[in-house]
Amino acid sequence: MDKTVPRGAAILLDFIRDTEVGRSDRASYDVIYANKQHKLPKPLTSMTYGEIVDAQKAWSKNHGSSAAGGYQFMRATLQGIANEIKSISGTDVFTPDLQDRLGYHLLRRRGYDQFVSGQIGVVEFGKRLAQEWASFPVLAGTKGAKRTVARGQSYYAGDGLNKSLVKPERVEAVLHSVLAVAREPSLPDTPAVIKPAPVKDGNWIDRLLEALANIIAKWRSK
């Protein structure tokens, strides 16, 4: 996981990869829709951002979807992110770290900051995640993309392509874990400060000086 991603978001991103592509290891970042990555001329993580966006047009036709990478980025999604983040270049290599940063951008776009701060709840944020990742279920009945969907169904149920791949209870459990970590008092990316053990009795400076004096006295007596 890219070190710029906060711990709470990292937990959620690992879960998203595991749900979307069935794994959360290093290989998860090389997956394209329908596990057709073996047909690519080189690994996805060796391709550039521009190469992938160009190739995705054909993937939609040949594989049924343009979804690519650990977070199954659609072609339109990558194009949209490139317009939003001006620092992204078509020559940037699609590394796992870059994918993590892009995934975190999508989380924030869908309200991650508002979720952590308590401005929106688990059900609403769950719905927003389901709108971004079709394998996620809505956590309460709602109007979906094609029809009204029940709790546990994909937001895109009825499109003939997508379905939920994880139970709503598991999503809720992960989101509560994310909140617990994200709301910890310590800063998420700040290393722990190791403090010296407290001196139980006396002034430690006086004791140090006394010890040094004894050492010097012994040295002089030789």
NORLINJO-V635474 format. One line per field, one symbol per residue. ss: DSSP state (H for helix, E for strand, C for the rest). burial: I if it has 9 or more other C-alpha atoms within 8 Angstrom, else O. A space follows every 50 residues. Layout:
ss: ???
burial: ???
This chain:
ss: CCCCCCHHHHHHHHHHHHHHHCCCCHHHHHCEHHHCHHHCCCCHHHCEHH HHHHHHHHHHHHHCCCCECCCCECHHHHHHHHHHCCCCCCCCECCHHHHH HHHHHHHHHCCHHHHHHCCCCHHHHHHHHHHHCCCCECCCCEECCCCEEC CCCECCCCCCCCCCCCCHHHHHHHHHHHHHHHCCCCCCCCCCCCCCCCCC CCCHHHHHHHHHHHHHHHHHCC
burial: OIOOIIIIIIIIIIIIIIIIIOIIOOOIIIIIIOOIIOOOOOIIIIIIII IIIOOIIOIIOOIOIIIIIIIIIIIOOIIOIIOOOOOOIOOIIIIIOIII IIIIOIIIOIIIOIIIOOOIOIIOIIIIIIIOOIIIIIIOIIIIOIOOII IIIIIIIOOOOIIIIIIIOOIIOIIIIIIIIIOOOOOIOOOOOOOOOOOO OOOOOOIOOOOOOOOOOOOOOO
